[in-house]
Amino acid sequence: MNKNKKSSRKNLIKFFLLLIILYIIVYIFRDSLPDIIAQLKQTKPLTIVLMLLVSTGYNILEGINISSLAKTFNGKVSIIDGILCSFYSAFYRVITFGGGSYLALIHYLKNSGLTVAHSISISMTQYMIHKFTIVLYLILLWITRFKFIQTNFGKYDFFMAISIIIAIGIILFLALISFSTKFYILIFKIIDKIKNTNKFSFDFDKMKNWLTNLNTGAKELLKDKKILLQTFIVTFFKLGCWYIIPFVIYYPDLSVLDVFTMMSIVLSISGVIPSPGVGPIEFAFILIFSNLIGTNNATSGMLLYRFSTYFYPFIIGGIIAFVRAFIVERRKNSL
């Protein structure tokens, strides 16, 4: 009886936590949600269906990557599990404002039977390859569509160049920590020196433990170079799912190449260009697309793009997160 009461109390707490999270999300996005809903009402049903199908393709391909990387460590993570994990991470990306998606991925994989080291290395490997692919898209399209970019977006050359430099710096730093023993030891020495100053109230041992897990798991992944190449190829097509969504929205006014070129700029400069009062991707989207289709059309497209890549995965991920929590709770009670 006491066990049932505890279970009911836990479920009640989870329900109220869910209501609080939903309230916070609605409050934060109170300005954009009505605009998104209004824009959806004005959009053809076929366009909405195609947008959501392409957006789902992103999560399916990410799920394939997660499953493939997990199998490198003999993890029993099916493609379906990988897809669920992708949506699960998308849910936490929203409620943590971007920072929690990779931590959610680690948590999901750990609960699926992988070690902490393996889960961290999969998460960071995905992140590095994702960053690298965004940079590669921009460089390839900058070279092949140089005239188009200079004619319409030449004034953003500085921001594009800076975004490439920053991204490459992040990738190299994470790669060295992950795969280089010498660099890994050097970072440990720096951490110990900072720790010994006693000037910072930070859990340096926890950081060292996280880095050790990353280095251990990443070196195991490096042994299977084919899986890393496969992950890159799948990521290339995965990002293509996001890049092609504006083509679906604006068809037939913009060509596929134009849309891919503009999206490569949007995702690259969104992290380096100042965005007054709105999210960086939203601001970059309107900034770039308005050059060809005007501010009003760019704003409308941005709302649809945001819905299909942000809110839609969040809704699916939220359902998965709470169904998963309910199943886990039931399993605990049955033991």
SEVOZA-672737 format. One record per residue (C-alpha): residue number from 1; x, y, z. Coordinates in steps of 0.25 Angstrom, whole numbers, plus 5000, padded with zeros to 4 digits. Layout:
residues N
rec resi = NUM, x = X, y = Y, z = Z $
...
end
This chain:
residues 335
rec resi = 1, x = 5000, y = 5000, z = 5000 $
rec resi = 2, x = 5011, y = 5009, z = 5004 $
rec resi = 3, x = 5018, y = 5006, z = 4991 $
rec resi = 4, x = 5006, y = 5010, z = 4983 $
rec resi = 5, x = 5004, y = 5023, z = 4990 $
rec resi = 6, x = 5019, y = 5026, z = 4987 $
rec resi = 7, x = 5017, y = 5023, z = 4973 $
rec resi = 8, x = 5004, y = 5032, z = 4972 $
rec resi = 9, x = 5012, y = 5043, z = 4979 $
rec resi = 10, x = 5023, y = 5042, z = 4969 $
rec resi = 11, x = 5013, y = 5042, z = 4957 $
rec resi = 12, x = 5006, y = 5054, z = 4963 $
rec resi = 13, x = 5020, y = 5062, z = 4965 $
rec resi = 14, x = 5023, y = 5058, z = 4950 $
rec resi = 15, x = 5010, y = 5063, z = 4945 $
rec resi = 16, x = 5012, y = 5077, z = 4952 $
rec resi = 17, x = 5026, y = 5078, z = 4947 $
rec resi = 18, x = 5020, y = 5075, z = 4933 $
rec resi = 19, x = 5010, y = 5087, z = 4935 $
rec resi = 20, x = 5021, y = 5096, z = 4940 $
rec resi = 21, x = 5030, y = 5093, z = 4928 $
rec resi = 22, x = 5019, y = 5095, z = 4918 $
rec resi = 23, x = 5015, y = 5108, z = 4925 $
rec resi = 24, x = 5030, y = 5113, z = 4924 $
rec resi = 25, x = 5031, y = 5109, z = 4909 $
rec resi = 26, x = 5017, y = 5116, z = 4906 $
rec resi = 27, x = 5022, y = 5128, z = 4914 $
rec resi = 28, x = 5035, y = 5129, z = 4907 $
rec resi = 29, x = 5030, y = 5127, z = 4893 $
rec resi = 30, x = 5017, y = 5135, z = 4895 $
rec resi = 31, x = 5021, y = 5145, z = 4885 $
rec resi = 32, x = 5024, y = 5135, z = 4874 $
rec resi = 33, x = 5014, y = 5124, z = 4876 $
rec resi = 34, x = 5002, y = 5132, z = 4871 $
rec resi = 35, x = 5010, y = 5136, z = 4859 $
rec resi = 36, x = 5013, y = 5122, z = 4856 $
rec resi = 37, x = 4999, y = 5117, z = 4858 $
rec resi = 38, x = 4994, y = 5129, z = 4849 $
rec resi = 39, x = 5004, y = 5125, z = 4838 $
rec resi = 40, x = 5001, y = 5110, z = 4838 $
rec resi = 41, x = 4986, y = 5114, z = 4836 $
rec resi = 42, x = 4990, y = 5122, z = 4823 $
rec resi = 43, x = 4999, y = 5110, z = 4818 $
rec resi = 44, x = 4994, y = 5099, z = 4809 $
rec resi = 45, x = 4992, y = 5086, z = 4816 $
rec resi = 46, x = 5002, y = 5079, z = 4806 $
rec resi = 47, x = 5013, y = 5089, z = 4809 $
rec resi = 48, x = 5011, y = 5086, z = 4824 $
rec resi = 49, x = 5011, y = 5071, z = 4822 $
rec resi = 50, x = 5024, y = 5072, z = 4813 $
rec resi = 51, x = 5031, y = 5081, z = 4823 $
rec resi = 52, x = 5028, y = 5071, z = 4834 $
rec resi = 53, x = 5032, y = 5059, z = 4826 $
rec resi = 54, x = 5046, y = 5065, z = 4822 $
rec resi = 55, x = 5048, y = 5070, z = 4837 $
rec resi = 56, x = 5045, y = 5055, z = 4841 $
rec resi = 57, x = 5055, y = 5051, z = 4831 $
rec resi = 58, x = 5065, y = 5059, z = 4839 $
rec resi = 59, x = 5062, y = 5051, z = 4852 $
rec resi = 60, x = 5062, y = 5038, z = 4845 $
rec resi = 61, x = 5076, y = 5040, z = 4839 $
rec resi = 62, x = 5081, y = 5045, z = 4853 $
rec resi = 63, x = 5075, y = 5032, z = 4859 $
rec resi = 64, x = 5082, y = 5024, z = 4849 $
rec resi = 65, x = 5095, y = 5031, z = 4853 $
rec resi = 66, x = 5092, y = 5028, z = 4868 $
rec resi = 67, x = 5089, y = 5014, z = 4866 $
rec resi = 68, x = 5102, y = 5011, z = 4857 $
rec resi = 69, x = 5111, y = 5018, z = 4867 $
rec resi = 70, x = 5105, y = 5011, z = 4879 $
rec resi = 71, x = 5107, y = 4997, z = 4871 $
rec resi = 72, x = 5122, y = 5000, z = 4871 $
rec resi = 73, x = 5122, y = 4998, z = 4886 $
rec resi = 74, x = 5113, y = 4986, z = 4885 $
rec resi = 75, x = 5101, y = 4995, z = 4890 $
rec resi = 76, x = 5087, y = 4989, z = 4888 $
rec resi = 77, x = 5082, y = 5002, z = 4881 $
rec resi = 78, x = 5073, y = 4999, z = 4869 $
rec resi = 79, x = 5070, y = 5009, z = 4859 $
rec resi = 80, x = 5056, y = 5011, z = 4865 $
rec resi = 81, x = 5063, y = 5014, z = 4878 $
rec resi = 82, x = 5072, y = 5024, z = 4871 $
rec resi = 83, x = 5061, y = 5031, z = 4865 $
rec resi = 84, x = 5054, y = 5032, z = 4879 $
rec resi = 85, x = 5067, y = 5037, z = 4885 $
rec resi = 86, x = 5068, y = 5048, z = 4874 $
rec resi = 87, x = 5054, y = 5053, z = 4877 $
rec resi = 88, x = 5056, y = 5052, z = 4892 $
rec resi = 89, x = 5069, y = 5061, z = 4890 $
rec resi = 90, x = 5060, y = 5071, z = 4882 $
rec resi = 91, x = 5051, y = 5072, z = 4894 $
rec resi = 92, x = 5062, y = 5075, z = 4904 $
rec resi = 93, x = 5068, y = 5085, z = 4893 $
rec resi = 94, x = 5056, y = 5094, z = 4895 $
rec resi = 95, x = 5053, y = 5093, z = 4910 $
rec resi = 96, x = 5068, y = 5096, z = 4913 $
rec resi = 97, x = 5069, y = 5106, z = 4902 $
rec resi = 98, x = 5079, y = 5098, z = 4893 $
rec resi = 99, x = 5089, y = 5094, z = 4904 $
rec resi = 100, x = 5083, y = 5081, z = 4908 $
rec resi = 101, x = 5081, y = 5073, z = 4896 $
rec resi = 102, x = 5095, y = 5066, z = 4896 $
rec resi = 103, x = 5093, y = 5063, z = 4911 $
rec resi = 104, x = 5080, y = 5057, z = 4908 $
rec resi = 105, x = 5086, y = 5048, z = 4898 $
rec resi = 106, x = 5096, y = 5043, z = 4908 $
rec resi = 107, x = 5086, y = 5041, z = 4918 $
rec resi = 108, x = 5077, y = 5033, z = 4908 $
rec resi = 109, x = 5089, y = 5024, z = 4903 $
rec resi = 110, x = 5093, y = 5022, z = 4918 $
rec resi = 111, x = 5079, y = 5017, z = 4921 $
rec resi = 112, x = 5080, y = 5008, z = 4909 $
rec resi = 113, x = 5091, y = 5000, z = 4914 $
rec resi = 114, x = 5104, y = 5008, z = 4909 $
rec resi = 115, x = 5115, y = 5012, z = 4919 $
rec resi = 116, x = 5116, y = 5027, z = 4922 $
rec resi = 117, x = 5129, y = 5028, z = 4914 $
rec resi = 118, x = 5123, y = 5022, z = 4902 $
rec resi = 119, x = 5110, y = 5031, z = 4903 $
rec resi = 120, x = 5119, y = 5043, z = 4904 $
rec resi = 121, x = 5128, y = 5040, z = 4892 $
rec resi = 122, x = 5116, y = 5037, z = 4883 $
rec resi = 123, x = 5110, y = 5050, z = 4887 $
rec resi = 124, x = 5123, y = 5058, z = 4885 $
rec resi = 125, x = 5126, y = 5051, z = 4872 $
rec resi = 126, x = 5112, y = 5054, z = 4866 $
rec resi = 127, x = 5114, y = 5069, z = 4870 $
rec resi = 128, x = 5128, y = 5070, z = 4864 $
rec resi = 129, x = 5123, y = 5063, z = 4851 $
rec resi = 130, x = 5111, y = 5072, z = 4851 $
rec resi = 131, x = 5119, y = 5085, z = 4852 $
rec resi = 132, x = 5129, y = 5080, z = 4842 $
rec resi = 133, x = 5118, y = 5077, z = 4832 $
rec resi = 134, x = 5112, y = 5091, z = 4833 $
rec resi = 135, x = 5126, y = 5097, z = 4830 $
rec resi = 136, x = 5128, y = 5088, z = 4818 $
rec resi = 137, x = 5114, y = 5092, z = 4813 $
rec resi = 138, x = 5118, y = 5106, z = 4814 $
rec resi = 139, x = 5131, y = 5105, z = 4808 $
rec resi = 140, x = 5127, y = 5096, z = 4796 $
rec resi = 141, x = 5115, y = 5106, z = 4793 $
rec resi = 142, x = 5124, y = 5118, z = 4795 $
rec resi = 143, x = 5133, y = 5113, z = 4784 $
rec resi = 144, x = 5123, y = 5107, z = 4774 $
rec resi = 145, x = 5113, y = 5119, z = 4776 $
rec resi = 146, x = 5123, y = 5130, z = 4778 $
rec resi = 147, x = 5116, y = 5140, z = 4768 $
rec resi = 148, x = 5102, y = 5137, z = 4774 $
rec resi = 149, x = 5108, y = 5139, z = 4788 $
rec resi = 150, x = 5116, y = 5152, z = 4785 $
rec resi = 151, x = 5104, y = 5158, z = 4778 $
rec resi = 152, x = 5094, y = 5156, z = 4789 $
rec resi = 153, x = 5101, y = 5154, z = 4802 $
rec resi = 154, x = 5115, y = 5159, z = 4800 $
rec resi = 155, x = 5114, y = 5168, z = 4811 $
rec resi = 156, x = 5113, y = 5156, z = 4821 $
rec resi = 157, x = 5127, y = 5150, z = 4816 $
rec resi = 158, x = 5133, y = 5155, z = 4829 $
rec resi = 159, x = 5123, y = 5147, z = 4838 $
rec resi = 160, x = 5124, y = 5135, z = 4829 $
rec resi = 161, x = 5139, y = 5135, z = 4830 $
rec resi = 162, x = 5139, y = 5137, z = 4845 $
rec resi = 163, x = 5128, y = 5126, z = 4847 $
rec resi = 164, x = 5137, y = 5116, z = 4839 $
rec resi = 165, x = 5149, y = 5120, z = 4848 $
rec resi = 166, x = 5142, y = 5118, z = 4861 $
rec resi = 167, x = 5135, y = 5105, z = 4856 $
rec resi = 168, x = 5149, y = 5099, z = 4852 $
rec resi = 169, x = 5155, y = 5104, z = 4865 $
rec resi = 170, x = 5144, y = 5097, z = 4873 $
rec resi = 171, x = 5145, y = 5084, z = 4865 $
rec resi = 172, x = 5160, y = 5083, z = 4866 $
rec resi = 173, x = 5160, y = 5086, z = 4881 $
rec resi = 174, x = 5149, y = 5075, z = 4883 $
rec resi = 175, x = 5157, y = 5065, z = 4874 $
rec resi = 176, x = 5170, y = 5067, z = 4881 $
rec resi = 177, x = 5163, y = 5065, z = 4895 $
rec resi = 178, x = 5156, y = 5053, z = 4889 $
rec resi = 179, x = 5167, y = 5046, z = 4881 $
rec resi = 180, x = 5181, y = 5052, z = 4886 $
rec resi = 181, x = 5187, y = 5046, z = 4898 $
rec resi = 182, x = 5198, y = 5057, z = 4899 $
rec resi = 183, x = 5187, y = 5069, z = 4898 $
rec resi = 184, x = 5178, y = 5061, z = 4908 $
rec resi = 185, x = 5190, y = 5061, z = 4918 $
rec resi = 186, x = 5193, y = 5075, z = 4916 $
rec resi = 187, x = 5178, y = 5079, z = 4918 $
rec resi = 188, x = 5179, y = 5071, z = 4931 $
rec resi = 189, x = 5191, y = 5079, z = 4936 $
rec resi = 190, x = 5185, y = 5092, z = 4933 $
rec resi = 191, x = 5172, y = 5088, z = 4941 $
rec resi = 192, x = 5181, y = 5084, z = 4953 $
rec resi = 193, x = 5188, y = 5097, z = 4953 $
rec resi = 194, x = 5175, y = 5105, z = 4953 $
rec resi = 195, x = 5170, y = 5096, z = 4963 $
rec resi = 196, x = 5182, y = 5098, z = 4972 $
rec resi = 197, x = 5180, y = 5113, z = 4972 $
rec resi = 198, x = 5167, y = 5111, z = 4980 $
rec resi = 199, x = 5161, y = 5123, z = 4973 $
rec resi = 200, x = 5149, y = 5116, z = 4967 $
rec resi = 201, x = 5138, y = 5108, z = 4974 $
rec resi = 202, x = 5137, y = 5098, z = 4963 $
rec resi = 203, x = 5136, y = 5083, z = 4962 $
rec resi = 204, x = 5149, y = 5081, z = 4955 $
rec resi = 205, x = 5149, y = 5066, z = 4958 $
rec resi = 206, x = 5136, y = 5064, z = 4951 $
rec resi = 207, x = 5141, y = 5071, z = 4939 $
rec resi = 208, x = 5154, y = 5062, z = 4939 $
rec resi = 209, x = 5145, y = 5050, z = 4940 $
rec resi = 210, x = 5136, y = 5055, z = 4928 $
rec resi = 211, x = 5149, y = 5057, z = 4920 $
rec resi = 212, x = 5154, y = 5044, z = 4923 $
rec resi = 213, x = 5141, y = 5037, z = 4919 $
rec resi = 214, x = 5141, y = 5045, z = 4906 $
rec resi = 215, x = 5156, y = 5041, z = 4903 $
rec resi = 216, x = 5154, y = 5027, z = 4906 $
rec resi = 217, x = 5141, y = 5025, z = 4898 $
rec resi = 218, x = 5146, y = 5033, z = 4886 $
rec resi = 219, x = 5159, y = 5025, z = 4884 $
rec resi = 220, x = 5150, y = 5013, z = 4883 $
rec resi = 221, x = 5142, y = 5019, z = 4872 $
rec resi = 222, x = 5154, y = 5024, z = 4865 $
rec resi = 223, x = 5158, y = 5009, z = 4863 $
rec resi = 224, x = 5146, y = 5008, z = 4853 $
rec resi = 225, x = 5148, y = 5019, z = 4843 $
rec resi = 226, x = 5138, y = 5013, z = 4834 $
rec resi = 227, x = 5127, y = 5016, z = 4844 $
rec resi = 228, x = 5132, y = 5031, z = 4845 $
rec resi = 229, x = 5132, y = 5032, z = 4830 $
rec resi = 230, x = 5118, y = 5026, z = 4830 $
rec resi = 231, x = 5113, y = 5036, z = 4841 $
rec resi = 232, x = 5119, y = 5048, z = 4832 $
rec resi = 233, x = 5111, y = 5043, z = 4820 $
rec resi = 234, x = 5098, y = 5041, z = 4827 $
rec resi = 235, x = 5100, y = 5055, z = 4834 $
rec resi = 236, x = 5102, y = 5061, z = 4821 $
rec resi = 237, x = 5088, y = 5057, z = 4816 $
rec resi = 238, x = 5083, y = 5059, z = 4830 $
rec resi = 239, x = 5086, y = 5074, z = 4829 $
rec resi = 240, x = 5081, y = 5074, z = 4815 $
rec resi = 241, x = 5067, y = 5071, z = 4821 $
rec resi = 242, x = 5068, y = 5084, z = 4829 $
rec resi = 243, x = 5073, y = 5092, z = 4817 $
rec resi = 244, x = 5062, y = 5088, z = 4807 $
rec resi = 245, x = 5051, y = 5092, z = 4816 $
rec resi = 246, x = 5051, y = 5106, z = 4811 $
rec resi = 247, x = 5050, y = 5101, z = 4797 $
rec resi = 248, x = 5037, y = 5093, z = 4801 $
rec resi = 249, x = 5032, y = 5106, z = 4807 $
rec resi = 250, x = 5035, y = 5116, z = 4795 $
rec resi = 251, x = 5034, y = 5106, z = 4783 $
rec resi = 252, x = 5034, y = 5110, z = 4772 $
rec resi = 253, x = 5040, y = 5124, z = 4775 $
rec resi = 254, x = 5054, y = 5119, z = 4779 $
rec resi = 255, x = 5063, y = 5108, z = 4773 $
rec resi = 256, x = 5069, y = 5097, z = 4782 $
rec resi = 257, x = 5083, y = 5102, z = 4780 $
rec resi = 258, x = 5078, y = 5116, z = 4784 $
rec resi = 259, x = 5072, y = 5111, z = 4797 $
rec resi = 260, x = 5083, y = 5101, z = 4800 $
rec resi = 261, x = 5093, y = 5113, z = 4798 $
rec resi = 262, x = 5085, y = 5122, z = 4807 $
rec resi = 263, x = 5083, y = 5112, z = 4818 $
rec resi = 264, x = 5097, y = 5109, z = 4819 $
rec resi = 265, x = 5100, y = 5124, z = 4821 $
rec resi = 266, x = 5088, y = 5124, z = 4831 $
rec resi = 267, x = 5093, y = 5113, z = 4840 $
rec resi = 268, x = 5108, y = 5117, z = 4839 $
rec resi = 269, x = 5106, y = 5132, z = 4843 $
rec resi = 270, x = 5095, y = 5130, z = 4853 $
rec resi = 271, x = 5105, y = 5128, z = 4864 $
rec resi = 272, x = 5114, y = 5140, z = 4861 $
rec resi = 273, x = 5105, y = 5151, z = 4856 $
rec resi = 274, x = 5098, y = 5160, z = 4867 $
rec resi = 275, x = 5083, y = 5157, z = 4868 $
rec resi = 276, x = 5075, y = 5168, z = 4874 $
rec resi = 277, x = 5063, y = 5163, z = 4882 $
rec resi = 278, x = 5061, y = 5150, z = 4874 $
rec resi = 279, x = 5067, y = 5137, z = 4873 $
rec resi = 280, x = 5080, y = 5136, z = 4865 $
rec resi = 281, x = 5075, y = 5126, z = 4855 $
rec resi = 282, x = 5062, y = 5134, z = 4853 $
rec resi = 283, x = 5069, y = 5147, z = 4851 $
rec resi = 284, x = 5080, y = 5141, z = 4841 $
rec resi = 285, x = 5068, y = 5134, z = 4833 $
rec resi = 286, x = 5061, y = 5147, z = 4831 $
rec resi = 287, x = 5074, y = 5155, z = 4829 $
rec resi = 288, x = 5078, y = 5145, z = 4818 $
rec resi = 289, x = 5065, y = 5142, z = 4811 $
rec resi = 290, x = 5060, y = 5156, z = 4811 $
rec resi = 291, x = 5070, y = 5159, z = 4801 $
rec resi = 292, x = 5063, y = 5151, z = 4790 $
rec resi = 293, x = 5049, y = 5150, z = 4795 $
rec resi = 294, x = 5046, y = 5162, z = 4804 $
rec resi = 295, x = 5045, y = 5164, z = 4819 $
rec resi = 296, x = 5030, y = 5159, z = 4819 $
rec resi = 297, x = 5032, y = 5146, z = 4812 $
rec resi = 298, x = 5045, y = 5144, z = 4819 $
rec resi = 299, x = 5038, y = 5145, z = 4833 $
rec resi = 300, x = 5026, y = 5136, z = 4828 $
rec resi = 301, x = 5036, y = 5126, z = 4824 $
rec resi = 302, x = 5044, y = 5127, z = 4836 $
rec resi = 303, x = 5032, y = 5124, z = 4845 $
rec resi = 304, x = 5029, y = 5111, z = 4837 $
rec resi = 305, x = 5044, y = 5107, z = 4837 $
rec resi = 306, x = 5044, y = 5109, z = 4852 $
rec resi = 307, x = 5031, y = 5101, z = 4854 $
rec resi = 308, x = 5036, y = 5089, z = 4846 $
rec resi = 309, x = 5051, y = 5089, z = 4852 $
rec resi = 310, x = 5048, y = 5093, z = 4866 $
rec resi = 311, x = 5034, y = 5092, z = 4871 $
rec resi = 312, x = 5030, y = 5079, z = 4863 $
rec resi = 313, x = 5042, y = 5071, z = 4868 $
rec resi = 314, x = 5039, y = 5077, z = 4882 $
rec resi = 315, x = 5025, y = 5072, z = 4883 $
rec resi = 316, x = 5029, y = 5058, z = 4878 $
rec resi = 317, x = 5040, y = 5058, z = 4887 $
rec resi = 318, x = 5032, y = 5062, z = 4899 $
rec resi = 319, x = 5022, y = 5051, z = 4897 $
rec resi = 320, x = 5034, y = 5041, z = 4896 $
rec resi = 321, x = 5040, y = 5047, z = 4909 $
rec resi = 322, x = 5028, y = 5045, z = 4917 $
rec resi = 323, x = 5024, y = 5032, z = 4912 $
rec resi = 324, x = 5038, y = 5027, z = 4914 $
rec resi = 325, x = 5037, y = 5033, z = 4929 $
rec resi = 326, x = 5024, y = 5026, z = 4931 $
rec resi = 327, x = 5030, y = 5012, z = 4926 $
rec resi = 328, x = 5042, y = 5014, z = 4935 $
rec resi = 329, x = 5034, y = 5017, z = 4947 $
rec resi = 330, x = 5025, y = 5005, z = 4944 $
rec resi = 331, x = 5037, y = 4996, z = 4943 $
rec resi = 332, x = 5042, y = 5001, z = 4956 $
rec resi = 333, x = 5029, y = 4998, z = 4963 $
rec resi = 334, x = 5028, y = 4984, z = 4958 $
rec resi = 335, x = 5042, y = 4980, z = 4964 $
end
